[in-house]
Amino acid sequence: MKFRPLHDRVVVKRLESEEKTKGGIIIPDTAKEKPQEGEVVSVGPGGRDEAGKLIPIDLKPGNRVLFGKWSGTEVKIDGQDLLIMKESDIMGVLG
C-alpha cells in the first residue's frame, strides 16, 4: 500500500534506541524510553496560509529528525510501525 500524507503532515519511522549503555549494561525492552529520533518516510504537499497560498514543507524523505516524546499518531502500514505528525511537531533535522 502506498500512503501519502495530506497538508502539513509528515510520516516518520522511529529509529531504535541503543540496547546497551556505554558501560555495557543491557537495557530490557520494558525499561527503554521511546526514541525521539526518526527518519522521514514521506511528506505532504504543505499547509496553506490565510490567503490560501501553499507553504511547502522543508523536510524531505530520508531526513533524520528529532521530535517530542509524545508527538504524532502511531500507525501500522504494511507491517511497519510509523508515526504521522504535523511538521510543527518536529524540532529539527540532524546532520
N, C-alpha and C positions, 0 to 999 in steps of 0.2 A: 504494500500500500504506500502511496506517495502522499505526504502531508505537507501542506503549505499554510503557514500561519497567516492570519489576517491582520491588517492595520499595523500597529507598532509592537507586535508580539514576536518573540524570539524562541526557538526551540533549542534547548541546551541539554547535552549529555553530561551528567555529573561524573567527574573524574574520581577514581577510587583513592582513598587516603592510604597512607603507609600502614602496614600491618605490624611494623616494629618501630620502637623508639630508637633514638640514636644510641642508647645504652644497650640495645639488643633485646629489650623486653617485648614479647609478642602481645599485641592488644587483641582481645577477643572481639568478635563482631558486635556483641551486645554492649560493649563499652566504647565503641567507636563513635565519634561525632560524625554527623553528616558532613561530607566535604562541601566547601563553599567555593569550589573551583570547578569549572566545566569547560566544555568545548561547544561552540555554536554549531548546530547541525543545519538549521535553516532560519531565515528571517522573512518577515512580512514586508510589504512594499513601503510601509511607513505610516505615520499618523497624519492628520490634517489639522491645519491651523484654523483660526476663527473665520478666515476668508475662504476656506475650502482648499487652500493650496497644499499639495502633498509635501511633507517633510520626510525625506528619505532617512533610513536607519544607517548609523555609522558603522555597524557591525557587518561582518560577512562570515559565511561558513568557514570553519577552521580556526577562528579566533579563540584563544584561551581567555576566559573571563572569570572575574570574581563577582559573587552575588551574595545577598543576605541569606542568613541561615534558614529563614522560613519563607524565602521568596519562591514564587511560582506555584504551579499546579502540577502534581506528579501524574503522569500518564504512561501507559504502555502501548507502544506502537511497534508492530512486527516483532514482538517479544523483547523489545528493548525498553528499559526504563528511562524516560525522558522527563524534562521539565519544560513547561510552557510558561513564559513570564513576559511582562512588559519590558521594553528597552530601559525604562527608568529604574527597574529593579536591579539592573546590572551596574556595579560600582566602577568597573574599569576593565581594561584589556591588559593582559600580561604579555610582555615581550614585544 
